[in-house]
Every structure is written in C-alpha cells, then in structure tokens.
Amino acid sequence: MHFPPLRCLPLVAVLVLAIPSHPCMGQVPDAIARLQEQAVRTNQADWGHWGPNPDSYSSWKNHSNRLIPIYTFGIDLKSVSGENSVYRDGVALENLYGRVPEKTLNPEAEYFDQTDVYRLQTAALAAGKKRIILFVFDGMDWDTTRAAAIAKQGKVTYEHGRGNGLSFQDYRGTTTDFGFFVTSPHNDGTTVNVDKQTVKSIGGTVPGGYDPALCGTAPWDPITDADYPIGKSKQTKHAFTDSASSATSMTSGIKTYNGAINVDPLGREVLPIARTLQDKDFAVGVVTSVPVSHATPACAYASNVHRSDYQDLTRDLVGLPSSYHPGGLSGLDVLIGGGWGTDKEKDGSQGENFVPGNRYITNDDLAEIDVANGGRYVVAQRTAGMPGGEVLKNAVASVISGGERLFGYFGVQGGHLPFRTADGNYDPVISFDTPAPEPAEVYSEADLRENVQLSEMAIAALDVLDARSDQWWLMIECGDVDWANHSNNIDNSIGAVHSGDDAFADVVTWIEQHGGWDETVLILTADHGHYFQLERPEALIARPKTNP
C-alpha cells in the first residue's frame, strides 16, 4: 500500500484571530485547503458555511434532519418510494414511530424512510440475491456529495438530482436507482444504565418526525426554517438522529432512540440482518475507516443500550461474552477497521467493566481471539516497520488457506485511518473549534506506511467472505466523512468522500470479476447528514495560483 507524500504541514496557533497562514500559503497547490484555512481564521466564507447562520463559517458542528441520498445497484427503489412511501400512509407512520408525528404525513412524498434500507436488503434476498453490500458514507448528505463531485471534476455540472462526477453517481454497469429518505429517530433524550443494560427514561425529550414544509421535499430544496434541521424550530420541533439510531434503522428496520445499538425504544433487542443471515449460513463482515466498534459498524452485528460501550460492543462483534450477551454471539467472519493505539485509563461511558488500555478492545480480548492462542481470528494489526497493505494481504492469504476468521486493526491516534484531503494527500489543515482552532492532524511516515486504505480493507473482506461462503453480507463504512463534517472541515470532507468513492470503484471491479451482478446488490447511502451549505460552488474548483 502506498500513500502519496506529505505536503508542507500546517502550524496551529493558540487563538483563532492569531492563526498563522499555512506554512505553504502563497504556494499551496490545493485551493480547497486554502479555503478551509482562511475560513477558520476569520470564521467567514462567502462560498459556504456550516449551520443555520450564513454570517459564520461555523455555527453548527452536529448532525441535521435533512433528507439523505441513496444509490442502489442491482435493485431499484420502486417498492419503497413515491406511492409506496410510508410517509403517505398514516397507519404506516404510526407503526413506524408509535404515533403519527406532527406535520409528518405527506400524501405527495416521493421520499421514504431510512428503515426502508433494511427492507430493500430483505427484498433483495427474497428475490434470490446471495451477496449484499451495504456501503455507508457516514455523514454524507447531498450537499457534501455535490462538493466532492465539483472538486473531482473541476467544474459545476448539476444543481439537483443524482448528479455526476463521482464513480457511484456515474456507474451504469447494472440496474441502478437514486432516491432520498428521512433519518429522524424515534426520539432524542432517552437515558440508560449501561451497567444494567436497561432504559431508564422511555420516550426521551424530543420526538422524531419530518416536516417537508420546513426542510424540503428533496435534499436540494431550500430550507425555509434554518433552525428546523437542528431541532430548534419554533414551528415544528423534531429530533435529528445520531449514528447509532440511524444505523439500527438500516440494519434492523426499526425506529429507536439516539444512542441505541440494535435495541428498540424500550431497550429490547432487535436482530440486525447480519445475524439473521448468519443463522442461514451466510458469511458476514464489516469494514470501517474509524474504530471497529463505533456506532455504525457496531450496529451491523452487536446490541447495547448505549453506543459508547465500546469494549462490550467489540466483544459482540468478535463473539466474546458481553454485558448484553453474557453467553456470547457467534461473531463476525470478518472485522477490519480502526481503533489501534487509542488508549484510555478511564472511560465512564463504558460502565464498571471498562478495562484501562485500548479503548475499543482489551489486550486480553485481543489475545483470546487470536489463532496463535487458540482463538478463531487471524489478527492483522498495525505493525512497526511493516507496510499495512502487506500485513493485511498476508493475513487474508492465511485465512483463506486455513479457514479461520479475520480481524484487522489499524489506525492513528484517535482511532481512525489517516485523513485524506481533497487533493489526495494526507495532510489536513486546521478545523473549526472555539475558542481556539482544532489542531490539524500531522502524520508520520510510519503512520502512512503502516496503515491501510478503505479500498484495501474492502477488497480483503470480499476475498475472505467469498472464500468462506457463496452467500454473504458486508457493511463497508467510510466513517471519516462524518468526522470531517463534525470538524467543519471541507478539505477533509471532500477527501473522505473521494476515498470512499475509490473504494466503491474497486468493489465494483471486484464484483465484475467475480460473477457479476446477477446475485449481487449494493446499496450506497449515508446514515444522516450534517449542515454544510454551499453558496458559491465554483469556489471549490481548483485553479493554478500565481505567486507574486
């Protein structure tokens, strides 16, 4: 595996107004990095902003309740969209939310619901498909997608619809469709006891729902109430989702409270599709660019009343006894992602059974699953002096020849893979924070050499799953889109989308070389959106800079 070389690295100052320019300013070849740094320094940008306030580059760093795009391959969206939308049917809405949310029933809705992603997968299986890929670009809404497409093409080519310029927008090698859905949860504000694995307050404080009059009937529609997407409207107040609730909707087909991992609003377990399929002899796997037991990958297989119980969630993923499953689950056939090298001495969010050390998997658990100690997983982890791609490739060969399972563990400090930037390098500039900027991450040569890329992890998982069974299910998560958008960093955001898009292109090539689309379905979407608003799209078109 080869990462491009580093550009000049940024410096970070103490105060926002005193932030020095990028050390290469005046010669930075990447216009988008320059835009990001200037916007952070002044908290103003005429080309775009994050949040409801157009006068501030950053006025919101969390998720939003905007409609989310979905692209399907090998299946269409007719069974869930338009006249089949749950949002046209009051009875269906009541079954979904436990009530008909205020101003949510829309007899003309073309959009559908996030839970329909689950139903699309079950429909594909009912139609005889044997290979299901759920490709999640965490946090990638329509505006983020468009920004990445503009940067990749070097021109503005669309203002609405599916768009073009990215591989997943342009691919036509099989039946493909485009639509968009609501991501709002059952509720926000439910509290839990992670030690007892119980829900303490049922129903939360803010209910879910979607008001199209305020947020639009399509992702590109104008937002008429700037505070509505973030749950602060004085007209209609609906909760926006977190990644746990949203991923549970996609993997288990229900609405639940924010923070829930495959449990319903009462804390009762619901079965994710991967575990249902595993009981039918499907091989199942997960790949992610962020920690292996973060909310989205955890929802592929685990159950817990709270998303932050990372070590217990990993135990579910690898088949060890956990708080929610004292008898243990079977465990995934493949789990590859981040979390390596992220240690904590205390973590109250994980409850009384937290073990100091690696935040996502304990040393004892890692040792227990290793085939070298009699476990069921070949462990491929970041190794000093070894190229990450080579470490992973050797592990895949061992797994295929020996019949074991695969656990891959990589990352940098913070738990994710190195952040890719818009120009394809791995040298982020500063992100927005208060009262001082969020420091730009700086990667050593070892950080880049010893890690892997999302595309490499995805192909490794496909090779292992296909060797284990002729029927399988795989989640691929490009999780760094979400991390970039939480940081209000357009440079990292575009780079993350491009990284995921490259992985999509490699996955499509693998499918075409391994039996084609007759038995395969790929669903590419996001779990939620953020609140980036692109006002002057041509600003993202890189132009050669002339130095004085």
C-alpha positions as CSV (number, residue, x, y, z in Angstrom):
1,M,0.0,0.0,0.0
2,H,1.3,3.5,-0.9
3,F,0.1,6.8,0.4
4,P,1.1,10.0,-1.5
5,P,3.9,12.0,0.0
6,L,3.1,14.7,2.6
7,R,2.7,18.3,1.6
8,C,4.0,21.1,3.8
9,L,2.4,20.6,7.2
10,P,0.2,23.2,9.0
11,L,1.0,25.1,12.2
12,V,-1.7,25.7,14.7
13,A,-1.9,28.9,16.8
14,V,-3.4,29.4,20.2
15,L,-6.1,31.9,19.3
16,V,-8.4,32.0,16.2
17,L,-7.6,35.5,15.3
18,A,-3.9,34.8,15.5
19,I,-3.8,31.7,13.4
20,P,-0.8,31.9,11.1
21,S,-1.2,31.0,7.5
22,H,-0.5,27.5,6.2
23,P,3.3,27.3,6.1
24,C,3.0,26.9,2.3
25,M,0.5,29.7,1.9
26,G,1.2,31.5,-1.3
27,Q,2.4,28.3,-2.8
28,V,-0.2,25.8,-1.6
29,P,-1.3,23.9,-4.7
30,D,-4.6,22.8,-3.1
31,A,-7.1,25.6,-3.3
32,I,-9.6,23.8,-1.1
33,A,-7.1,23.6,1.8
34,R,-6.5,27.3,1.4
35,L,-10.3,28.0,1.5
36,Q,-10.6,25.9,4.7
37,E,-7.8,27.6,6.5
38,Q,-8.9,31.1,5.6
39,A,-12.5,30.3,6.7
40,V,-11.3,29.0,10.0
41,R,-9.1,32.0,10.6
42,T,-11.9,34.5,10.0
43,N,-15.0,32.3,10.7
44,Q,-16.4,33.7,7.5
45,A,-16.6,32.4,3.9
46,D,-18.8,33.7,1.1
47,W,-18.6,30.3,-0.6
48,G,-20.3,28.2,2.1
49,H,-21.0,27.7,5.8
50,W,-21.9,25.0,8.4
51,G,-25.1,25.6,10.2
52,P,-28.0,28.0,10.2
53,N,-26.1,31.2,10.3
54,P,-24.8,32.4,6.9
55,D,-22.6,35.0,8.5
56,S,-20.5,32.4,10.3
57,Y,-18.4,29.7,8.6
58,S,-19.2,27.5,11.6
59,S,-22.4,27.8,13.6
60,W,-23.3,24.1,14.0
61,K,-21.0,21.0,14.3
62,N,-23.5,18.3,14.7
63,H,-25.9,16.3,12.6
64,S,-29.1,17.6,10.9
65,N,-32.5,16.3,9.9
66,R,-32.0,16.8,6.2
67,L,-33.1,14.2,3.6
68,I,-30.3,11.8,2.7
69,P,-29.4,10.4,-0.8
70,I,-29.3,6.7,-1.6
71,Y,-27.9,4.9,-4.7
72,T,-28.8,1.3,-5.4
73,F,-27.1,-1.2,-7.7
74,G,-28.7,-4.5,-8.7
75,I,-32.1,-3.3,-7.3
76,D,-34.4,-0.3,-7.7
77,L,-36.4,1.8,-5.3
78,K,-39.9,1.4,-6.6
79,S,-41.1,-0.8,-3.7
80,V,-40.4,2.0,-1.1
81,S,-40.6,5.4,-2.9
82,G,-43.4,7.5,-4.3
83,E,-46.8,5.9,-3.9
84,N,-45.3,3.2,-1.8
85,S,-43.7,5.7,0.7
86,V,-44.5,5.2,4.3
87,Y,-44.8,9.0,4.6
88,R,-48.1,8.9,2.6
89,D,-49.7,6.4,5.0
90,G,-50.8,7.5,8.4
91,V,-51.2,3.9,9.7
92,A,-47.7,3.0,8.4
93,L,-46.3,6.1,10.2
94,E,-48.0,5.1,13.4
95,N,-46.5,1.6,13.2
96,L,-43.1,3.2,12.5
97,Y,-42.9,5.9,15.1
98,G,-45.5,4.6,17.6
99,R,-47.6,7.7,16.6
100,V,-48.2,10.0,13.7
101,P,-45.5,12.7,14.2
102,E,-46.7,16.3,13.9
103,K,-46.7,17.6,10.3
104,T,-45.0,14.5,9.0
105,L,-47.8,12.8,6.9
106,N,-47.4,13.9,3.3
107,P,-49.7,12.4,0.7
108,E,-47.3,13.6,-2.1
109,A,-44.0,12.3,-0.6
110,E,-41.5,10.9,-3.1
111,Y,-39.0,10.3,-0.3
112,F,-39.2,7.3,2.0
113,D,-37.6,6.2,5.3
114,Q,-34.3,5.0,6.5
115,T,-35.8,1.8,7.8
116,D,-36.6,1.1,4.1
117,V,-32.8,0.4,3.6
118,Y,-33.4,-2.7,5.8
119,R,-36.4,-3.7,3.7
120,L,-34.5,-3.2,0.5
121,Q,-32.0,-5.8,1.7
122,T,-34.7,-8.3,2.7
123,A,-36.4,-7.7,-0.6
124,A,-33.1,-8.4,-2.5
125,L,-32.7,-11.7,-0.5
126,A,-36.3,-12.7,-1.3
127,A,-35.5,-12.1,-5.0
128,G,-32.7,-14.6,-4.8
129,K,-29.7,-12.3,-4.3
130,K,-26.9,-14.0,-2.4
131,R,-24.4,-11.2,-2.0
132,I,-25.4,-8.0,-0.2
133,I,-23.2,-4.9,0.3
134,L,-24.3,-2.0,2.5
135,F,-21.9,0.8,1.7
136,V,-22.3,3.6,4.3
137,F,-20.7,7.0,3.8
138,D,-21.2,8.2,7.4
139,G,-22.5,11.8,7.5
140,M,-22.6,12.3,3.7
141,D,-25.6,14.3,2.8
142,W,-26.4,15.6,-0.7
143,D,-24.5,18.9,-0.2
144,T,-21.4,17.0,0.9
145,T,-21.7,14.7,-2.1
146,R,-22.0,17.7,-4.5
147,A,-19.0,19.4,-3.1
148,A,-16.9,16.3,-3.6
149,A,-18.2,15.9,-7.2
150,I,-17.3,19.5,-8.0
151,A,-13.8,19.2,-6.6
152,K,-13.2,15.9,-8.5
153,Q,-14.5,17.2,-11.9
154,G,-13.1,20.8,-11.6
155,K,-16.5,22.1,-12.7
156,V,-20.1,22.6,-11.6
157,T,-22.3,20.2,-13.6
158,Y,-25.6,19.9,-11.6
159,E,-27.8,21.7,-9.2
160,H,-30.3,18.9,-8.3
161,G,-30.9,15.2,-8.6
162,R,-28.5,12.3,-8.7
163,G,-25.6,14.3,-10.0
164,N,-22.4,13.1,-11.7
165,G,-18.7,13.1,-11.4
166,L,-18.2,10.5,-8.7
167,S,-17.9,6.8,-9.5
168,F,-21.1,5.9,-7.6
169,Q,-23.0,8.6,-9.4
170,D,-21.8,7.6,-12.8
171,Y,-21.7,3.8,-12.7
172,R,-24.2,2.1,-15.0
173,G,-22.9,-1.5,-15.1
174,T,-26.2,-2.8,-13.6
175,T,-29.7,-1.7,-12.7
176,T,-29.3,1.4,-10.7
177,D,-31.6,3.9,-9.0
178,F,-31.4,7.1,-6.9
179,G,-33.7,8.4,-4.2
180,F,-33.7,10.0,-0.7
181,F,-35.1,9.3,2.7
182,V,-35.9,10.6,6.2
183,T,-33.4,9.8,9.0
184,S,-35.2,11.2,12.1
185,P,-35.1,8.8,15.1
186,H,-37.9,7.6,17.3
187,N,-36.7,10.2,19.9
188,D,-33.8,12.0,21.4
189,G,-33.1,12.2,25.2
190,T,-33.7,8.6,26.3
191,T,-31.4,7.8,29.3
192,V,-30.0,4.4,30.0
193,N,-28.0,2.4,32.6
194,V,-25.1,0.8,30.7
195,D,-24.1,-1.5,33.6
196,K,-27.6,-3.0,33.9
197,Q,-28.2,-2.6,30.2
198,T,-31.6,-1.0,30.8
199,V,-33.5,2.1,29.6
200,K,-34.2,4.5,32.5
201,S,-36.4,7.1,30.8
202,I,-38.7,5.9,28.0
203,G,-39.7,8.3,25.2
204,G,-36.9,10.8,25.5
205,T,-37.4,14.6,25.4
206,V,-37.7,15.4,21.7
207,P,-39.8,13.2,19.3
208,G,-38.8,12.3,15.8
209,G,-40.6,13.2,12.6
210,Y,-40.1,15.2,9.4
211,D,-41.8,18.5,8.3
212,P,-41.3,18.9,4.5
213,A,-42.7,22.4,4.6
214,L,-39.7,23.5,6.6
215,C,-36.9,21.3,5.3
216,G,-37.9,20.5,1.8
217,T,-39.3,17.6,-0.2
218,A,-35.9,16.9,-1.8
219,P,-32.4,17.3,-0.5
220,W,-31.7,20.3,-2.8
221,D,-34.8,22.2,-1.8
222,P,-34.4,25.5,0.1
223,I,-34.7,25.2,3.9
224,T,-37.4,27.6,5.0
225,D,-36.7,27.4,8.7
226,A,-33.0,27.4,9.3
227,D,-33.4,26.1,12.9
228,Y,-35.6,23.2,11.9
229,P,-32.9,20.7,10.8
230,I,-31.1,21.0,14.2
231,G,-34.3,20.6,16.3
232,K,-34.6,24.2,17.3
233,S,-37.5,25.4,15.3
234,K,-40.3,27.4,17.0
235,Q,-42.7,26.0,14.4
236,T,-42.1,22.2,14.5
237,K,-39.6,20.5,16.7
238,H,-38.3,17.1,15.6
239,A,-35.2,15.3,16.7
240,F,-32.2,14.8,14.4
241,T,-30.6,11.4,14.5
242,D,-27.2,10.1,15.8
243,S,-25.3,7.4,14.0
244,A,-26.5,4.6,16.4
245,S,-30.2,5.2,15.9
246,S,-29.8,5.6,12.2
247,A,-27.6,2.6,11.7
248,T,-30.0,0.5,13.7
249,S,-32.8,1.6,11.3
250,M,-30.7,0.4,8.3
251,T,-29.7,-2.9,9.8
252,S,-32.8,-3.8,11.9
253,G,-35.6,-1.9,10.3
254,I,-37.0,0.0,13.3
255,K,-37.0,3.5,14.7
256,T,-35.3,3.8,18.1
257,Y,-33.7,6.4,20.4
258,N,-30.5,8.2,19.8
259,G,-27.6,6.1,21.2
260,A,-29.3,2.7,20.8
261,I,-27.4,-0.2,19.2
262,N,-30.0,-2.7,17.9
263,V,-32.4,-2.2,20.7
264,D,-35.9,-0.7,20.5
265,P,-37.2,2.4,22.4
266,L,-37.8,0.2,25.5
267,G,-34.3,-1.4,25.3
268,R,-35.5,-4.7,24.0
269,E,-33.2,-6.4,21.5
270,V,-33.9,-6.4,17.8
271,L,-32.0,-8.6,15.4
272,P,-29.8,-7.0,12.7
273,I,-29.9,-8.6,9.3
274,A,-26.3,-9.9,9.5
275,R,-27.2,-12.1,12.5
276,T,-30.4,-13.3,10.8
277,L,-28.4,-14.2,7.7
278,Q,-25.6,-15.8,9.7
279,D,-28.2,-18.3,11.0
280,K,-28.9,-19.1,7.3
281,D,-25.2,-19.9,6.7
282,F,-24.3,-16.5,5.2
283,A,-20.8,-15.3,5.9
284,V,-20.9,-11.7,7.4
285,G,-18.4,-8.9,7.7
286,V,-17.7,-5.3,8.5
287,V,-15.1,-2.8,7.2
288,T,-14.7,0.7,8.6
289,S,-12.2,3.6,8.4
290,V,-13.0,4.5,12.0
291,P,-12.9,2.4,15.2
292,V,-14.3,-1.1,14.8
293,S,-17.0,-0.6,17.5
294,H,-18.1,2.9,16.7
295,A,-21.9,3.2,16.2
296,T,-22.3,2.3,12.6
297,P,-20.1,-0.8,12.4
298,A,-21.4,-1.9,15.8
299,C,-25.0,-1.8,14.5
300,A,-24.0,-4.3,11.9
301,Y,-24.0,-7.0,14.5
302,A,-23.9,-6.0,18.2
303,S,-26.6,-4.9,20.7
304,N,-26.3,-2.5,23.6
305,V,-28.4,0.2,25.2
306,H,-25.6,2.7,24.5
307,R,-23.2,3.3,21.6
308,S,-20.3,4.3,23.8
309,D,-19.9,0.9,25.5
310,Y,-17.1,0.2,23.0
311,Q,-15.3,-2.7,24.6
312,D,-18.5,-4.6,25.1
313,L,-19.6,-3.9,21.6
314,T,-16.4,-5.3,20.2
315,R,-17.0,-8.4,22.3
316,D,-20.3,-8.9,20.5
317,L,-18.6,-8.3,17.1
318,V,-15.9,-11.0,17.7
319,G,-18.0,-13.5,19.6
320,L,-16.9,-13.0,23.2
321,P,-19.3,-12.7,26.3
322,S,-20.6,-9.2,26.8
323,S,-22.8,-7.3,29.1
324,Y,-25.8,-7.6,26.8
325,H,-24.9,-11.2,25.7
326,P,-23.3,-13.0,28.6
327,G,-23.3,-16.2,26.6
328,G,-21.6,-14.5,23.6
329,L,-22.7,-14.3,20.0
330,S,-21.1,-16.2,17.1
331,G,-19.1,-13.2,15.9
332,L,-18.4,-11.7,12.5
333,D,-16.4,-13.7,9.9
334,V,-14.5,-10.5,9.0
335,L,-13.9,-7.3,11.0
336,I,-11.4,-4.8,9.8
337,G,-11.1,-1.2,10.9
338,G,-9.5,1.4,13.2
339,G,-9.0,1.8,16.9
340,W,-5.4,0.7,17.2
341,G,-3.2,2.7,19.5
342,T,-6.0,4.5,21.2
343,D,-5.6,4.1,25.0
344,K,-7.6,5.4,28.0
345,E,-7.1,5.0,31.7
346,K,-10.7,5.9,32.5
347,D,-14.0,5.9,30.5
348,G,-17.1,6.4,32.5
349,S,-19.3,6.0,29.4
350,Q,-18.4,2.3,29.2
351,G,-19.5,1.5,32.7
352,E,-18.0,-0.5,35.6
353,N,-16.5,-3.2,33.4
354,F,-14.2,-0.9,31.4
355,V,-10.6,-2.1,31.3
356,P,-7.9,0.5,31.1
357,G,-5.9,0.3,27.9
358,N,-7.1,0.2,24.4
359,R,-10.5,1.9,24.3
360,Y,-12.1,-0.4,21.8
361,I,-10.7,-3.9,22.6
362,T,-8.9,-5.0,25.7
363,N,-5.5,-6.7,25.5
364,D,-6.9,-9.9,27.0
365,D,-9.8,-9.9,24.5
366,L,-7.4,-9.4,21.6
367,A,-5.2,-12.2,22.8
368,E,-8.2,-14.5,23.3
369,I,-9.5,-14.3,19.8
370,D,-6.0,-14.7,18.2
371,V,-5.5,-18.1,16.5
372,A,-2.0,-18.0,17.9
373,N,-3.6,-18.6,21.3
374,G,-6.3,-21.0,20.1
375,G,-8.8,-18.3,19.0
376,R,-10.8,-18.1,15.8
377,Y,-9.3,-15.0,14.2
378,V,-6.1,-14.3,12.3
379,V,-5.2,-11.0,13.7
380,A,-3.7,-8.4,11.3
381,Q,-2.8,-5.3,13.2
382,R,-0.6,-2.3,12.6
383,T,3.0,-3.4,12.9
384,A,6.1,-1.3,13.3
385,G,8.1,-1.2,10.2
386,M,5.7,-3.2,8.1
387,P,3.6,-1.8,5.3
388,G,-0.1,-2.1,6.3
389,G,-1.2,-3.4,3.0
390,E,1.4,-6.2,3.2
391,V,0.3,-7.1,6.7
392,L,-3.3,-7.3,5.6
393,K,-2.6,-9.2,2.4
394,N,-0.6,-11.9,4.3
395,A,-3.4,-12.3,6.8
396,V,-6.0,-12.7,4.0
397,A,-3.9,-15.5,2.5
398,S,-3.6,-17.2,5.8
399,V,-7.3,-17.0,6.5
400,I,-8.3,-18.4,3.1
401,S,-5.8,-21.3,3.3
402,G,-6.6,-22.1,6.9
403,G,-10.3,-21.4,7.1
404,E,-10.2,-19.0,10.1
405,R,-11.8,-15.6,10.5
406,L,-10.1,-12.3,10.1
407,F,-9.7,-9.4,12.5
408,G,-7.8,-6.4,11.1
409,Y,-6.8,-3.5,13.4
410,F,-5.2,-0.3,12.2
411,G,-5.3,3.5,12.7
412,V,-3.6,6.5,14.1
413,Q,-4.1,8.3,17.4
414,G,-7.8,9.0,17.7
415,G,-8.7,5.6,16.2
416,H,-9.3,6.4,12.5
417,L,-7.2,5.9,9.4
418,P,-5.2,8.9,8.3
419,F,-7.5,11.6,6.9
420,R,-7.2,12.1,3.2
421,T,-7.5,15.7,1.9
422,A,-9.2,17.0,-1.2
423,D,-6.1,16.9,-3.3
424,G,-5.4,13.2,-2.5
425,N,-2.7,13.8,0.1
426,Y,-2.8,13.1,3.8
427,D,-2.0,16.5,5.4
428,P,-5.1,18.2,6.9
429,V,-5.2,21.8,7.7
430,I,-6.9,23.3,10.8
431,S,-10.6,22.7,11.6
432,F,-13.0,25.0,13.4
433,D,-13.3,25.0,17.1
434,T,-13.7,27.6,19.9
435,P,-12.0,29.4,21.5
436,A,-9.0,28.1,19.5
437,P,-8.9,26.1,16.3
438,E,-8.9,22.3,16.3
439,P,-5.3,21.3,15.7
440,A,-4.5,19.8,12.3
441,E,-3.5,16.2,12.5
442,V,0.1,15.5,11.5
443,Y,1.0,12.0,10.3
444,S,4.5,10.5,10.5
445,E,5.9,8.4,7.7
446,A,5.2,5.4,9.8
447,D,1.5,6.4,10.2
448,L,1.1,6.4,6.5
449,R,3.3,3.3,5.7
450,E,1.9,1.1,8.4
451,N,-1.8,1.8,7.7
452,V,-4.2,0.7,5.0
453,Q,-6.8,2.4,2.9
454,L,-10.5,1.7,2.9
455,S,-10.4,0.2,-0.6
456,E,-7.8,-2.4,0.6
457,M,-9.8,-3.3,3.6
458,A,-13.0,-3.7,1.4
459,I,-11.3,-6.0,-1.1
460,A,-9.7,-8.0,1.7
461,A,-13.1,-8.6,3.2
462,L,-14.7,-9.5,-0.1
463,D,-11.9,-12.1,-0.7
464,V,-12.4,-13.7,2.7
465,L,-16.2,-13.7,2.7
466,D,-16.3,-15.2,-0.8
467,A,-13.8,-17.9,0.2
468,R,-16.0,-18.8,3.2
469,S,-19.4,-18.9,1.5
470,D,-21.2,-18.4,-1.8
471,Q,-23.6,-16.2,0.1
472,W,-22.5,-13.3,2.3
473,W,-23.4,-9.8,3.7
474,L,-20.9,-7.0,4.1
475,M,-21.0,-3.5,5.5
476,I,-18.4,-1.0,4.3
477,E,-18.3,2.2,6.2
478,C,-16.4,5.4,5.1
479,G,-16.6,6.8,8.5
480,D,-14.2,9.7,8.1
481,V,-16.8,11.8,6.2
482,D,-18.6,12.2,9.5
483,W,-15.5,13.0,11.4
484,A,-14.6,15.7,8.9
485,N,-18.0,17.2,8.9
486,H,-18.2,17.3,12.7
487,S,-15.0,19.3,12.4
488,N,-16.5,21.6,9.8
489,N,-13.5,20.8,7.6
490,I,-14.4,20.9,3.9
491,D,-10.9,19.8,2.8
492,N,-11.1,16.6,4.9
493,S,-14.8,16.1,4.0
494,I,-14.1,16.1,0.2
495,G,-11.0,13.9,0.7
496,A,-13.0,11.4,2.7
497,V,-15.8,11.2,0.0
498,H,-13.1,10.6,-2.6
499,S,-11.5,7.9,-0.5
500,G,-14.9,6.1,-0.2
501,D,-15.6,6.6,-3.9
502,D,-12.3,5.0,-4.8
503,A,-13.3,2.1,-2.6
504,F,-16.6,1.8,-4.4
505,A,-14.9,1.7,-7.8
506,D,-12.6,-1.1,-6.6
507,V,-15.5,-3.0,-5.1
508,V,-17.4,-2.7,-8.4
509,T,-14.4,-4.0,-10.3
510,W,-14.2,-7.0,-7.9
511,I,-17.9,-7.7,-8.4
512,E,-17.5,-7.7,-12.2
513,Q,-14.5,-10.1,-11.9
514,H,-16.3,-12.4,-9.5
515,G,-19.6,-13.4,-11.1
516,G,-21.1,-10.0,-11.9
517,W,-24.3,-8.6,-10.7
518,D,-26.8,-11.5,-11.1
519,E,-26.7,-12.4,-7.4
520,T,-25.3,-9.1,-6.0
521,V,-26.9,-6.0,-4.6
522,L,-25.0,-2.9,-3.4
523,I,-26.8,-0.1,-1.5
524,L,-24.8,3.0,-1.1
525,T,-26.0,5.7,1.2
526,A,-25.4,7.7,4.4
527,D,-26.8,7.3,7.9
528,H,-27.5,11.0,8.3
529,G,-26.5,14.5,7.2
530,H,-24.7,17.5,8.6
531,Y,-25.5,21.1,7.8
532,F,-23.0,22.3,5.2
533,Q,-24.5,24.8,2.8
534,L,-22.6,25.5,-0.4
535,E,-23.4,29.1,-1.6
536,R,-20.7,29.6,-4.3
537,P,-19.9,26.2,-5.7
538,E,-17.3,27.5,-8.2
539,A,-15.1,28.3,-5.3
540,L,-14.3,24.6,-5.0
541,I,-12.8,24.5,-8.5
542,A,-9.0,24.4,-8.1
543,R,-7.2,26.9,-10.3
544,P,-3.4,27.4,-10.6
545,K,-2.2,30.0,-8.2
546,T,0.2,32.7,-9.5
547,N,2.7,33.8,-6.8
548,P,3.6,37.4,-6.7
